[in-house]
């Protein structure tokens, strides 16, 4: 698994880590508390490098929480601390109110699905799924019944029970790893970018299946990825990380519609960003040489106005909008059910996105007017 720069020596191979984790686990159930997991001022340093910086976070029981951020943002280090594979430098991890900092991974009621999956290649599908049950002394017939039940739940044919893991496809191995994790019956499942090495079509299928499985099991899922699309499809809430900090936490729609700053707005997808500064009771955009209508600007002095491409519209002659600019239609891009247009207004480039059936009827190099209303934009600091 990737580690932050200046980190310690690499951990043992993932399969060995799985075997150690399963070898002595016994569930430790406490009184039901809300939230299930709380992080307080959690930090991790490797020498002089601080990979994770004073994170406070509460995760609700049964939640699908995704941590997303670019490479080097600290998300892998964070989830390794939560799983017990790294020890925090400062702060506290509490599960149902019980401090976990010094509890080793094999004594925590949690389980990690590794990026590499960490399956045992010399064992069959059934033996892989049953492994945690075997380590807990469950009789063979009960292990087999539970393995077959999980295989049905994860859409693995029953005749795969005796199939060698190395004869299975990438998608099948993903399901086997998840079945093994569920056999462990953890309170929280951690996922370390498990879909990153899978082709696009299968990844789309597995994203939906993971969300379905989350709903069916009621387990708490904590998932890390660099893919915004994965996070948006599957998550109840998303935490955006940058340089070791959680810069915004919220529901996907909330983060998409009301980004906390420019970094979040751009990380969450293609956007139109205009540098603006307060001008009396309004906002001035130097790049366009004009004042713009914007949402409530109380407390705002300077920063950026963010407009999602789908909120921009082409204006017919005589049609008005609170903000109107004129430019040239420079290019268009087919995106399946959507069409994205590039409109150049002087040095400023705007992206306008429409459903295919609402496509612009003109030609490239047409002079066009585009517009948007104040409520369809967001003010964001740097």
FENVEN-V430651 format. One record per helix or strand of 3 or more residues. SS is the DSSP state (@ for helix, = for strand). FROM is the first residue (numbers start at 1). TO is the last residue. If there is no record, write none. Layout:
ss = {SS	SS}
from = {FROM	FROM}
to = {TO	TO}
//
This chain:
ss = {@	=	=	=	@	=	@	=	@	@	@	@	@	=	@	=	@	=	=	@	@	=	=	=	=	@	=	=	=	@	=	@	=}
from = {14	37	49	64	75	90	105	110	125	140	158	165	170	188	200	220	228	237	245	252	262	271	282	290	302	309	323	338	348	356	367	374	377}
to = {23	46	59	69	83	95	107	113	135	153	162	167	183	192	217	225	234	242	250	257	267	279	285	292	308	311	335	345	355	358	372	376	381}
//
